[in-house]
Amino acid sequence: MSEAERANSLTKVVSSLYIHVPFCQRKCHYCDFYSISSADYEIYRSWHETIVLELQRLASEAEAAGVEIQPLKTIYYGGGTPSLVPVKFLAEELDFCRNLFGIAPDAEITLEANPEQISSEKAAVAFLEAGFNRLSVGLQSATDSLLELMGRHHSREDAFQAINFAHKAGFNNISADLMTGLPDATLSDIDDALDFISTLPLTHVSCYALDVPDGTVFAKMLARDAARFPDDAGERQMFHRIRDVLIARGFQHYEISNFALDSFQSQHNLVYWRAEPYLAAGPAASSYLAGIRRNNPASLAIWKESVATEGPYSEANICEIVSEEEAAKETMLLGLRLLEGVKAKEFQERHGKDYRLLFASEIAELSRKGLLSFDGETVRLTREGEDFCNAVFREFV
C-alpha cells in the first residue's frame, strides 16, 4: 500500500456526522463563529431543507468520492445554538439519517442547547423524542454578573432549572461547559461554579480558557482595559481548581479540557481527537473524509447554492489533502490531547511506522523539558505539559 493509499484508507470508512446550526439569539461577546441572529421560521425551514439535500448527496455520492458510510455511531448538532431550531425539523433530520445511513443502536446523539430553550420538562421531552440522547448545555459560568458581561441570555437559576428539567425528562447524559479567564472573574467565581454544578445531574464537564478573537466585544474590552482579564497564571489557577475538584468528585480527566464520569466520555469528540473521519453538513461545517478536509462556505446563501450545484464533495470546498506524513503528525498532536497518550503499537498499526523513531528527537527534547512522559510504549503529556500543550503541539506541526 502506497503512503497516499494508506492516508486515504485510514479515513475512508466513516460513522460520525456533524451538523452545524448557524443560528443564535445574538452573538456572545467572545464569539467570532459564523452565526445568524434573529432568524425567522422561513430561514430555519430553508436551512432544514438544504441540510436534508446535503445529507442525501453525502449518501448518494459517497462511493464516487471514495467514502464508505456505515451506520452512524455519533451525531453532533453544534452551533450556534441548535436548540433554537424548531424541534420538528431536528426530528425530521434524524429520521432522515436513520433511513439514509442507519443509526447504530448505541449511537451517541448530541444536541448543544442553551438553558433558555429548556424552559420546561415538556421542552426537554421534545428533544428526547426527536432522537437526542445527550445534551451539551452552555453554562459557561454560575455568576449572573459574568453571564451578563458575556452577553449570555440565561441566569444561574435558568441553568439549574434547565438541567434538572432535562434529567427529569429522561436525559441521563448531560454535559455542561465552563469558561476560565473571563474578565472580572476571580477564583471565588470558580469555587461558586463548582459548588453549583455539584448540585446538578451532570455526567460530563468541558472547561475552556477564554479566547478573545479580533472583532469581538471582548477584544474591544481587552484593548481598552486589559487589567480586567486574569493573566495566564490566574487563568491556570482557575483551571487547576476545576480539575482537582472534579477529579476528587470521581470525574476522569480524559482530555486536556474535558472531564467525564465513567463511560460518559464524548464519543463524538473522541473521533476528532483520534483523527478519525467524519461527515459534515451545514454552513461553515468541516469534514474529514478519505484523506481530504473540506470546509463548507461560511454563508447561508453560498452554502445553499454550493449544496444544490457542486454538492458536499466539491473540490471548491477542499482546504487540505492530508498526506501520510501529515496524518502521522496529526495522530500525535491530536492524540496527545488525550490524557491516555499515544501508544506505539496503535500508531504502528495505523501508520505502519514506529513513532519512537519517527519523532525521536521531539520526544527526547520535550521529555527533557518536563512536558512529556514516555515509558517506552506510551507518550503522554505531563501535568506541566498540559499547561503548555500548545508548545508541545507545535513540535509536531
NUNU-392243 format. One record per residue (C-alpha): residue in one letter; residue number from 1; y, z, x; chain. Coordinates in nm, 4 decimals. Each point is the difference from the previous one (the first is absolute). Layout:
BEGIN
A	NUM	Y	Z	X	A
...
end
This chain:
BEGIN
M	1	0.0000	0.0000	0.0000	A
S	2	0.3386	-0.1000	0.1402	A
E	3	0.2832	0.2534	0.0135	A
A	4	0.1837	-0.1833	-0.2811	A
E	5	-0.3138	0.0025	-0.2138	A
R	6	-0.0497	0.3714	0.0686	A
A	7	0.3586	0.0829	-0.0984	A
N	8	-0.0352	-0.1949	-0.3245	A
S	9	-0.3425	0.1401	-0.0856	A
L	10	0.1244	0.3580	0.0332	A
T	11	0.2457	-0.0520	-0.2849	A
K	12	-0.1742	-0.2656	-0.2085	A
V	13	-0.1776	0.2260	-0.2479	A
V	14	0.2481	0.1972	-0.2089	A
S	15	-0.0325	0.2678	-0.2681	A
S	16	0.3511	0.1501	-0.0148	A
L	17	0.3078	-0.1104	-0.1938	A
Y	18	0.3632	0.1052	0.0234	A
I	19	0.2387	-0.0861	-0.2844	A
H	20	0.3723	0.0384	0.0594	A
V	21	0.2243	0.1081	-0.2853	A
P	22	0.3633	-0.0606	0.0984	A
F	23	0.1669	0.1981	-0.2785	A
C	24	0.2009	0.3221	0.0283	A
Q	25	0.2458	0.1841	-0.2214	A
R	26	0.2295	-0.0080	0.3018	A
K	27	-0.0417	-0.0025	0.3758	A
C	28	-0.0548	0.3351	0.1664	A
H	29	0.2560	0.0709	0.2698	A
Y	30	-0.2472	-0.0488	0.2866	A
C	31	-0.1712	-0.3165	-0.1281	A
D	32	0.0405	-0.3584	0.1184	A
F	33	-0.3158	-0.1415	-0.1642	A
Y	34	0.0373	-0.3046	-0.2198	A
S	35	0.0519	0.1279	-0.3529	A
I	36	0.1682	-0.0899	-0.3288	A
S	37	0.1924	0.2641	-0.1941	A
S	38	0.0258	0.0172	-0.3789	A
A	39	-0.2510	-0.2750	-0.0834	A
D	40	-0.0492	-0.0793	-0.3674	A
Y	41	-0.3200	-0.0764	-0.1906	A
E	42	0.0245	-0.3750	0.0582	A
I	43	0.0224	0.0488	0.3769	A
Y	44	-0.3045	0.2292	-0.0093	A
R	45	-0.1869	-0.2588	-0.2071	A
S	46	0.0910	-0.2823	0.2380	A
W	47	-0.1165	0.2071	0.2989	A
H	48	-0.3246	0.0821	-0.1822	A
E	49	-0.0754	-0.3628	-0.0882	A
T	50	0.0583	-0.1058	0.3600	A
I	51	-0.2251	0.2803	0.1291	A
V	52	-0.2780	-0.1285	-0.2258	A
L	53	0.0490	-0.3542	0.1294	A
E	54	0.0031	0.1202	0.3602	A
L	55	-0.3219	0.1958	-0.0508	A
Q	56	-0.1584	-0.3052	-0.1579	A
R	57	0.0979	-0.2182	0.2952	A
L	58	-0.1124	0.2636	0.2507	A
A	59	-0.3457	-0.0244	-0.1562	A
S	60	-0.0248	-0.3744	-0.0595	A
E	61	0.1360	-0.1023	0.3417	A
A	62	-0.1725	0.2680	0.2096	A
E	63	-0.2897	-0.2118	0.1230	A
A	64	0.2291	-0.2780	0.1197	A
A	65	0.2034	0.2614	0.1897	A
G	66	-0.3107	0.1404	0.1705	A
V	67	0.0084	0.3227	-0.2015	A
E	68	-0.2867	0.1717	-0.1815	A
I	69	0.1086	0.2440	-0.2710	A
Q	70	-0.2484	0.2727	-0.0897	A
P	71	0.0283	0.2462	-0.2914	A
L	72	0.3136	0.1987	0.0673	A
K	73	-0.0449	0.3461	0.1506	A
T	74	0.3712	0.0827	0.0095	A
I	75	0.2985	-0.1142	-0.2047	A
Y	76	0.3444	0.1368	0.0760	A
Y	77	0.3161	-0.0504	-0.2053	A
G	78	0.2982	0.0747	0.2234	A
G	79	0.3700	-0.0565	-0.0263	A
G	80	0.2593	0.0433	-0.1031	A
T	81	-0.1051	0.2154	-0.2907	A
P	82	-0.3172	-0.1428	-0.1570	A
S	83	0.0013	0.2620	-0.2766	A
L	84	0.3106	-0.1701	-0.1449	A
V	85	-0.1997	-0.3068	-0.1053	A
P	86	-0.1232	0.0014	-0.3626	A
V	87	-0.3469	0.1483	0.0218	A
K	88	-0.1538	-0.2797	-0.2086	A
F	89	0.0849	-0.2462	0.2791	A
L	90	-0.1653	0.2230	0.2597	A
A	91	-0.3105	0.0333	-0.2187	A
E	92	-0.0205	-0.3755	-0.0492	A
E	93	0.0244	-0.0596	0.3743	A
L	94	-0.2782	0.2454	0.0773	A
D	95	-0.2179	-0.1570	-0.2687	A
F	96	0.0742	-0.3387	0.1533	A
C	97	-0.1033	0.1299	0.3442	A
R	98	-0.3221	0.1329	-0.1489	A
N	99	-0.0847	-0.3358	-0.1555	A
L	100	0.1184	-0.2060	0.2954	A
F	101	-0.1215	0.1919	0.3058	A
G	102	-0.2053	0.2867	-0.1351	A
I	103	0.0909	0.3617	0.0670	A
A	104	-0.2455	0.2304	0.1760	A
P	105	-0.1201	0.2952	-0.2131	A
D	106	0.1476	0.2509	0.2470	A
A	107	0.3208	-0.1943	0.0684	A
E	108	0.3184	0.1897	0.0777	A
I	109	0.2802	-0.1361	-0.2212	A
T	110	0.3407	0.1464	0.0884	A
L	111	0.3309	-0.0080	-0.1824	A
E	112	0.3189	0.1122	0.1712	A
A	113	0.1986	0.1916	-0.2603	A
N	114	0.3209	0.1964	-0.0195	A
P	115	-0.0023	0.3291	-0.1920	A
E	116	0.2466	-0.1192	-0.2625	A
Q	117	-0.2485	-0.2615	-0.1263	A
I	118	-0.2676	0.2662	-0.0585	A
S	119	0.2006	0.1954	-0.2541	A
S	120	-0.2952	0.0952	-0.2198	A
E	121	-0.3756	0.0278	0.0043	A
K	122	-0.0053	-0.3080	-0.2246	A
A	123	0.1799	-0.2034	0.2673	A
A	124	-0.2533	0.1103	0.2614	A
V	125	-0.2912	-0.0830	-0.2304	A
A	126	0.1382	-0.3526	-0.0414	A
F	127	-0.0148	-0.0580	0.3770	A
L	128	-0.3516	0.1418	0.0130	A
E	129	-0.1169	-0.2193	-0.2878	A
A	130	0.1585	-0.3031	0.1656	A
G	131	-0.2527	0.0458	0.2800	A
F	132	0.1697	0.2096	0.2677	A
N	133	-0.1895	0.2943	0.1485	A
R	134	0.2448	0.1094	0.2701	A
L	135	0.3713	0.0785	-0.0144	A
S	136	0.2392	0.0092	0.2934	A
V	137	0.3025	0.1965	-0.1186	A
G	138	0.3375	-0.0364	0.1712	A
L	139	0.0929	0.3676	0.0320	A
Q	140	0.1901	-0.0233	0.3344	A
S	141	0.1515	0.3501	-0.0314	A
A	142	-0.0146	0.3064	-0.2233	A
T	143	0.3701	0.0776	0.0473	A
D	144	0.2113	-0.1368	-0.2833	A
S	145	0.3133	-0.0374	0.2118	A
L	146	-0.1927	-0.2107	0.2537	A
L	147	-0.1550	-0.2123	-0.2748	A
E	148	0.3477	-0.0705	-0.1350	A
L	149	0.1267	-0.0801	0.3494	A
M	150	-0.2864	-0.2501	0.0439	A
G	151	0.0875	-0.1768	-0.3238	A
R	152	-0.3238	0.1052	-0.1682	A
H	153	-0.0146	0.0184	-0.3803	A
H	154	-0.2328	0.2974	-0.0346	A
S	155	0.0336	0.3731	0.0457	A
R	156	-0.2400	0.2588	0.1362	A
E	157	-0.0980	0.0916	-0.3560	A
D	158	-0.0580	-0.3666	-0.0897	A
A	159	-0.2446	-0.0293	0.2903	A
F	160	-0.1785	0.3213	-0.0981	A
Q	161	-0.0431	-0.1200	-0.3577	A
A	162	-0.1011	-0.3550	0.0978	A
I	163	-0.2749	0.0997	0.2412	A
N	164	-0.1398	0.2552	-0.2437	A
F	165	0.0153	-0.2515	-0.2868	A
A	166	-0.1940	-0.2463	0.2170	A
H	167	-0.2627	0.2555	0.0936	A
K	168	-0.0413	0.1148	-0.3582	A
A	169	-0.0348	-0.3643	-0.1087	A
G	170	-0.2967	-0.0429	0.2332	A
F	171	0.1345	-0.1078	0.3395	A
N	172	-0.1962	0.1919	0.2615	A
N	173	0.1388	-0.1888	0.2990	A
I	174	0.3762	0.0553	0.0328	A
S	175	0.2084	-0.0463	0.3137	A
A	176	0.3596	0.1040	0.0598	A
D	177	0.2510	-0.1192	0.2604	A
L	178	0.2254	0.2304	0.2011	A
M	179	0.2813	-0.0968	0.2359	A
T	180	0.1213	0.1793	0.3101	A
G	181	0.3336	-0.0434	0.1761	A
L	182	0.2116	-0.0320	-0.3145	A
P	183	0.3747	0.0628	0.0329	A
D	184	0.0933	0.3630	-0.0692	A
A	185	-0.3688	0.0984	-0.0031	A
T	186	-0.1148	0.3185	0.1711	A
L	187	-0.3339	0.1571	0.0810	A
S	188	0.0491	0.2168	-0.3093	A
D	189	-0.0104	-0.3160	-0.2136	A
I	190	-0.3336	-0.0908	0.1601	A
D	191	-0.1382	0.3492	-0.0648	A
D	192	0.1174	-0.0249	-0.3590	A
A	193	-0.1680	-0.3403	-0.0404	A
L	194	-0.3238	0.1379	0.1417	A
D	195	0.0138	0.2940	-0.2407	A
F	196	0.0679	-0.2453	-0.2828	A
I	197	-0.2893	-0.2364	0.0725	A
S	198	-0.2372	0.2945	0.0367	A
T	199	0.0338	0.0395	-0.3772	A
L	200	-0.0956	-0.3631	-0.0673	A
P	201	-0.3428	-0.1667	-0.0388	A
L	202	0.0461	-0.2325	0.2981	A
T	203	-0.2822	-0.1555	0.2012	A
H	204	0.2162	-0.1867	0.2500	A
V	205	0.3420	0.0365	0.1644	A
S	206	0.1915	-0.2628	0.1988	A
C	207	0.2817	0.1201	0.2234	A
Y	208	0.2442	-0.2452	0.1508	A
A	209	0.3023	0.0444	0.2224	A
L	210	0.3200	-0.1436	-0.1423	A
D	211	0.0840	-0.3444	0.1317	A
V	212	0.3588	-0.1182	-0.0469	A
P	213	0.0144	-0.3815	-0.0227	A
D	214	0.3282	-0.1833	0.0363	A
G	215	0.1846	-0.0707	-0.3207	A
T	216	-0.1224	0.3054	-0.1900	A
V	217	0.2092	0.2844	-0.1403	A
F	218	-0.1538	0.2329	0.2578	A
A	219	0.0946	-0.2408	0.2810	A
K	220	0.3646	0.0322	-0.1013	A
M	221	-0.0387	0.3780	-0.0221	A
L	222	-0.1594	0.0105	0.3457	A
A	223	0.2854	-0.2011	0.1502	A
R	224	0.2556	0.2249	-0.1690	A
D	225	-0.1595	0.3403	0.0575	A
A	226	-0.3077	-0.0029	0.2234	A
A	227	0.0007	0.3812	0.0198	A
R	228	-0.1382	0.0151	-0.3542	A
F	229	-0.3296	-0.1492	0.1226	A
P	230	-0.2530	0.2170	0.1857	A
D	231	-0.0592	-0.1063	0.3589	A
D	232	-0.3447	-0.1145	0.1176	A
A	233	-0.1025	0.3517	0.0985	A
G	234	0.1036	0.1342	-0.3401	A
E	235	-0.1887	-0.2739	-0.1833	A
R	236	-0.3121	0.0639	0.2082	A
Q	237	0.0232	0.3702	-0.0789	A
M	238	0.0004	-0.0883	-0.3697	A
F	239	-0.3045	-0.2228	0.0389	A
H	240	-0.1874	0.2582	0.2075	A
R	241	0.0588	0.2593	-0.2711	A
I	242	-0.1409	-0.2346	-0.2655	A
R	243	-0.2961	-0.0940	0.2191	A
D	244	-0.0928	0.3567	0.0887	A
V	245	0.0287	0.1293	-0.3565	A
L	246	-0.1948	-0.2858	-0.1557	A
I	247	-0.2803	0.0320	0.2560	A
A	248	-0.0147	0.3742	-0.0692	A
R	249	-0.0376	-0.0834	-0.3699	A
G	250	-0.3039	-0.2189	0.0640	A
F	251	0.1615	-0.3418	0.0273	A
Q	252	-0.1322	-0.2310	0.2688	A
H	253	0.2670	-0.1565	0.2200	A
Y	254	-0.1711	-0.3381	0.0151	A
E	255	0.2902	-0.2328	0.0862	A
I	256	0.3277	0.0643	0.1778	A
S	257	0.1933	0.0420	-0.3248	A
N	258	-0.2789	0.0697	-0.2520	A
F	259	-0.2033	0.2974	-0.1147	A
A	260	-0.2884	0.0124	-0.2463	A
L	261	-0.2511	0.2345	-0.1480	A
D	262	-0.3581	-0.0953	0.0793	A
S	263	-0.0896	-0.3528	-0.1261	A
F	264	0.3528	-0.0681	-0.1305	A
Q	265	0.1326	-0.2074	0.2900	A
S	266	0.1944	-0.3071	-0.1136	A
Q	267	-0.2680	-0.2681	0.0113	A
H	268	0.2530	-0.2795	-0.0366	A
N	269	0.2176	0.1167	0.2869	A
L	270	-0.3103	0.0407	0.2153	A
V	271	-0.0427	-0.3766	-0.0378	A
Y	272	0.3369	-0.0466	0.1726	A
W	273	-0.0668	0.2541	0.2724	A
R	274	-0.3401	-0.1517	0.0744	A
A	275	0.1566	-0.3475	0.0242	A
E	276	-0.2188	-0.1266	-0.2824	A
P	277	0.0978	-0.2915	-0.2288	A
Y	278	0.1861	0.0284	-0.3289	A
L	279	0.1263	-0.2279	-0.2743	A
A	280	0.3571	0.0271	-0.1217	A
A	281	0.1980	-0.1096	-0.3044	A
G	282	0.3635	0.0372	-0.0967	A
P	283	0.3368	-0.0712	0.1620	A
A	284	0.0284	0.1352	0.3564	A
A	285	-0.3713	0.0889	0.0047	A
S	286	-0.1924	-0.0499	0.3257	A
S	287	-0.3642	-0.1027	0.0433	A
Y	288	-0.2453	-0.0206	0.2901	A
L	289	-0.2762	-0.2544	-0.0528	A
A	290	-0.2237	-0.2009	0.2344	A
G	291	0.2106	0.0878	0.3018	A
I	292	0.3284	-0.0927	-0.1692	A
R	293	0.2845	0.2261	-0.1117	A
R	294	0.2215	-0.1297	-0.2784	A
N	295	0.3171	0.1369	-0.1563	A
N	296	0.0958	-0.1056	-0.3503	A
P	297	0.3681	-0.0866	-0.0508	A
A	298	0.2199	0.3055	-0.0575	A
S	299	0.1590	-0.1547	-0.3067	A
L	300	-0.1351	0.0008	-0.3531	A
A	301	0.1168	-0.3545	-0.0683	A
I	302	-0.1190	-0.1501	0.3300	A
W	303	-0.3337	0.1851	-0.0233	A
K	304	-0.0568	-0.1347	-0.3519	A
E	305	0.0663	-0.3551	0.1176	A
S	306	-0.2250	0.0481	0.3041	A
V	307	-0.2899	0.1280	-0.2107	A
A	308	0.0340	-0.2888	-0.2454	A
T	309	0.0200	-0.2703	0.2658	A
E	310	-0.1408	0.0846	0.3438	A
G	311	-0.2111	0.2970	-0.1068	A
P	312	-0.0874	0.3283	0.1721	A
Y	313	-0.1688	-0.1627	0.3005	A
S	314	0.3136	-0.1998	0.0799	A
E	315	0.0653	-0.0920	0.3617	A
A	316	0.3661	0.0704	-0.0661	A
N	317	-0.0802	0.3701	-0.0492	A
I	318	-0.1892	0.0378	0.3282	A
C	319	0.1721	0.2488	0.2290	A
E	320	-0.2762	0.0418	0.2604	A
I	321	-0.3321	-0.1536	0.0984	A
V	322	-0.1786	0.2892	0.1667	A
S	323	-0.1908	-0.0890	0.3152	A
E	324	-0.3049	0.1966	0.1085	A
E	325	0.2099	0.1536	0.2790	A
E	326	0.2603	0.1170	-0.2525	A
A	327	-0.2704	0.1178	-0.2411	A
A	328	-0.1469	0.2231	0.2728	A
K	329	0.3429	0.1510	0.0687	A
E	330	0.0543	0.0606	-0.3721	A
T	331	-0.3345	0.1784	-0.0272	A
M	332	0.1205	0.2377	0.2695	A
L	333	0.3555	0.0674	-0.1150	A
L	334	-0.0875	0.0259	-0.3712	A
G	335	-0.3199	0.1928	0.0685	A
L	336	0.1912	0.2553	0.2057	A
R	337	0.1971	0.0876	-0.3134	A
L	338	-0.3242	0.1584	-0.1213	A
L	339	-0.0663	0.3433	0.1428	A
E	340	-0.3675	-0.0897	0.0456	A
G	341	0.1126	-0.2535	0.2604	A
V	342	-0.1634	-0.3240	0.1114	A
K	343	-0.3677	0.0001	0.0931	A
A	344	-0.1217	-0.2251	0.2807	A
K	345	-0.3219	-0.0921	-0.1838	A
E	346	0.1833	-0.1112	-0.3142	A
F	347	0.2548	-0.1944	0.2039	A
Q	348	-0.2843	-0.1745	0.1871	A
E	349	-0.1729	-0.0925	-0.3251	A
R	350	0.3223	-0.1415	-0.1405	A
H	351	0.1431	-0.1820	0.2987	A
G	352	-0.2939	-0.0479	0.2362	A
K	353	0.1949	0.1755	0.2731	A
D	354	0.0235	0.3446	0.1580	A
Y	355	0.3466	0.1453	-0.0508	A
R	356	-0.0681	0.2417	0.2846	A
L	357	0.0268	-0.3027	0.2292	A
L	358	0.2473	-0.2032	-0.2062	A
F	359	0.2576	0.2797	-0.0205	A
A	360	-0.1047	0.2133	0.2961	A
S	361	0.3456	0.0226	0.1569	A
E	362	0.1752	0.0795	-0.3297	A
I	363	-0.2485	0.2745	-0.0869	A
A	364	0.0185	0.1498	0.3485	A
E	365	0.3807	0.0073	0.0071	A
L	366	0.0404	0.1372	-0.3531	A
S	367	-0.2678	0.2625	0.0668	A
R	368	0.1827	0.1021	0.3185	A
K	369	0.3157	0.0492	-0.2098	A
G	370	-0.1919	0.2184	-0.2446	A
L	371	0.0408	-0.2410	-0.2909	A
L	372	-0.3641	-0.1113	-0.0309	A
S	373	-0.3295	0.1851	0.0148	A
F	374	-0.3024	-0.2004	0.1198	A
D	375	-0.3553	0.1344	0.0226	A
G	376	-0.1640	-0.3193	0.1217	A
E	377	-0.0926	-0.1211	-0.3500	A
T	378	0.2997	0.0750	-0.2236	A
V	379	0.3697	-0.0226	0.0727	A
R	380	0.2437	0.1834	-0.2257	A
L	381	0.3518	0.1334	-0.0062	A
T	382	0.0662	0.3505	0.1268	A
R	383	0.2306	0.2297	-0.1973	A
E	384	0.2811	-0.1077	0.2317	A
G	385	-0.1072	-0.3610	-0.0449	A
E	386	0.0408	0.0350	-0.3753	A
D	387	0.3665	0.0850	0.0539	A
F	388	0.0497	-0.2903	0.2404	A
C	389	-0.2356	-0.2457	-0.1670	A
N	390	0.2424	-0.2918	0.0146	A
A	391	0.0104	0.0262	0.3764	A
V	392	-0.3813	-0.0149	-0.0001	A
F	393	-0.0123	-0.2966	-0.2365	A
R	394	0.2446	-0.1994	0.2110	A
E	395	-0.2536	0.0006	0.2829	A
F	396	-0.2394	-0.2028	-0.2172	A
V	397	0.2523	-0.2542	-0.1318	A
end
